[in-house]
Amino acid sequence: MTSPHQPEEWGLPRSSEAESPGKLPPQQGAAPPPGCPAHSAVPPQQAMAYPQARPDAHQPVKLYGPEFAADPARSYAQLRQYGALAPVEIAPDVTAMLVTDYRAALDLLHDDTTWSKDSREWMQTIPADSPILPMLGWRPNVFYSDGPAHVRYRDVIVDSFKLVEPHELRARVHHAADTLIQRFGARGEVDLIADYARLIPLLMFNNLFGLPDSYSDRLIEALAGMIEGTSPEEAAAANEAYTAYIMELVGSKKAQRGADLTSWFMDHPNGLSDEELIHNIILVMGAGNEPLANLIGNSLSRMLSDDRYYNTLTGGALTPQDAINEVLWNDPPLTNYSAHFPVRDVFFHGTWVRRGQLVMVSYAAANSQFDTSSLEVPGSGGGSHLSWSAGPHACPVKRHALLIATTAIERLTAWLSDIELAVPASELEWRHGAFHRALVALPARFSPITPDQAGATPWHNRDSSPTSSTRSEAISTERQPASAR
């Protein structure tokens, strides 16, 4: 499932230095650094590992709130002062270590012997009602499993998505995009986040998992309530609606199989139990929805605010593929994630980390830290971004995600060729949160289109695409040259 432009091994040669990452330093009998939390009496839920060079640094950097959302690069620059790992707070009273160094990130992501994905022990150290649990709480799925269990789940997902032909997937995106454009086309204005980018993945997954379009609004309303709900009651109601949707989906496919992901998950020779089936469907929908929506939204924002792409959408040197590539390098839709937990106290890139402590990878910080002049990655054209993660837990369906995002943007810009931002780019606001890089809204305007106007419209000729202003090429995952950034 790797791109022809990106090798499966995204990393660099392992360090041959004496203090190799993931292992104890050579002087194994020596005492740890003074105040080392890995060997202190501090309770696990309060323990935080700090670099040896900064034993007096006790204030984690917050990765949430308006200040971080407005300028995450400033926070990453502050975090690099600690070294390859830095202390962060990802929610009130929930701390972690964040990997900000490219080489260290690769060492962690490729080492599934030292680092586990199982969060159950860590979950006992935080409040049961912590808002962070939906993102990090253990479930029997591909995200939170190790070893044979992880391979078993991953094979089900990879093998099932292989059955989705690219031309069929593109046609499904066209149908979803046209359905949404029909809703706002006559208005001449749109919030490209709420009315397009956030809805495209939900329409796609409702269809790919085997339910008719009439169910899509239920999925959209349920997940929107979970993301945007402002009270525990709203969140609980949305969660109940989402659970009902999933149970009805599984029940319908148990009664009658189809050419869809749910049926293929069920019939895979790895034999998922009902619990495993449900949790892996929930995982694929969740992991595919938010990052994909953010990728589409961030890419549209870049295109509409940068003259290198378009003065109007009928001209310009760069394309949606270029915008997506730049976003994956500079504004990853999933900025900080890859939660890992060391299986023992470990000395990692200059920092002691306690067994079971939460360590996350900052794709955004690692990408921006990467220096092509000092690193050599054979066959990679100067390096590969980490926005799909790397190693055994790298995104298993990145080709599908790229195809959906590219096609959705091309379809929109083909029908609405004069679309432009309705506010200055400097006024766009970013959502708060430690994990995602996502716009609150992306208001745009365009010449209205109607079903009775002359020529092709989204309301008819669904089998023939309008003439796109973009070239049809494979998506490059290589880093853009400095002249293009």
Disulfide bonds with the S-S distance in Angstrom:
none
